[in-house]
Amino acid sequence: MTFADGIGLRRIDHVGVAVPDLDEAIDLYVGTLGGEAVHREVNEAQGVVEVMVAWPDGGAQVQLLAPTGEDSPIAKFLDRRGPGLQQLAFTVEDVGAAAAALRGRGATLLYESARPGTAGSLINFVHPKDAGGVLVELVEPAPGAEAEAGR
């Protein structure tokens, strides 16, 4: 299976990194690597506290993901694999259409329909078994969000 025409992929949106200590991760990505923390929110439905880190020249962001509790999917990820790359996210024009196109190509999506994501976006995920071992996130930005971010 390939991610090709009909899915509406536009670019890499962000890379999600699972971290056990959010403050320590912010020190690395902001203090050491020169990024800027541009958004922070708690996503109770996903069981995470997340911080989006961007760099002055734009491009893909880094999403730092820390668990809100022991039952969080990120906590389980950290228990199994330790800190590190958790997902690769792509901006799509329409997350519902992208999910339908991928299902039509035999991919397994984690959710039947899109769910709320960071900053009002809509998201869904392609199961790693159908994406080369990588959890692929599909992100439809909130209306106007790309213009605000300069994308």
N, C-alpha and C positions, 0 to 999 in steps of 0.2 A: 504494500500500500504506500502511496506517495501523497504528500500534501500538494495538490496541484489546483489547476483552474476549477472554478465552481465553488470553492470553499471560502473565498474572499479574504485570504491572508494578506495583510498589508506590510507587516514588519514584526520584528521581535519587539514585544512590549516591555517585558521584564524577565529577570531570572530570579526565581524564588530560592532563598537560602534559609534552611531551618537552623535555628540557633537556640541554645539553652539559656543564654544570658543576653537579653536585648541590649542592655547598656554597654556591655563589652563589645558586642557586634557594631553598635553605633560608633564607639571609639575607633574601631578598625576602619570601617567604611567611610566615616566622616572625618575623624581626626587624622588617621594615617593615610588613607587613600584619597582624601580631598573632596569627597562627595558632600552633598547637602541633603539633610533630612527634610523632604518636601511635604510629606504627609504621614500622619500617624493615626491609627484607629484600632479599636477593638472590634473584632468580628466574632460575636458570640456564637453565631450559627456554625462558623468554621473552627471555633475554639482557639483563636489566635489573637495576639497583639501583633500588628504589622507596622513596619515603617518603610516607606518608599524613599530610596536614596537616588539622587540624580547628580549629574555632572554638568558643568557650565555649557559644554558644547552639545548637549542634548543626547539623543540616542536612547538605547535601552536603559532602564533603571534596574536597580537591585532592590528586591523586596525582602526585607528581613522578617522572618516569621518565628515568633516565640509562642509556646503553648500557654493557654490560660489555665490549664489544669491537666491532671494526669490522664484523663480520658480523651484529650484532644488528639485529632489525627496527627498533628505535628509532634506531640509528646510521644506517640507511638512510633512515628518515623525516627525521632531521635533515639528512642530505646533500641530500635532495630538496626539503624545505620549510623547513628551519630550525627553530628552537625555537618552541614554541607548542602550541595545542590539538591533541591527538593522538586523543582519544576521549571519548565521553560514555557513562557507565555507568549502568545502571538496576538496582536491586535487583529480583529476581524471586523468586517463591515456589519455583519448580522450574525450573532452567536447561534440563534435558532436555525438559520439557513446553513451555517457552517456545520453544526451538529448533524443536521439531516443529511447533508452531502457526505459527511464522513460515515455515518451509519449506512448510507447507501453503498459505500465502498467496503463495508464489513467491519468498521471500527466499533469498539465498545466505548460508549460515553458513560461517565460516572453518574450523571443525573439525567432523568427523563426530560426535564426542561431546565432552562437557565436559572441560575440562582444569583442573588445579590453578591457583588464582589466589592473590591476596594473603591472608595469614592463614588459610589453610585453606579458602578459598572455592572454589566451582566456577564456571568461566567459559566463555563462548563469545562470538563476535563476529558481528554482522551486517555483511556487506560494504557499504562506503560507496555502491556503485552502487545498492543497494536501500534506502538510508536517507538519501536527500537529500544525499548527498555526505559524510556523517559516519560515521565508524567507531563503531558502537554496540556497547558491551559489555553482556552480560547477566551479572549477578552473583548467585549463590545463596550467601549468607553461610554460613560454617561454623556448625554447630549451636551455639546459645548466643551467637554473636558479636554479634547485634543487641541482646540484653539487656545484654551487657557494655558496649556502646557507648551505651546509653541510648536506643535506637531502638524 
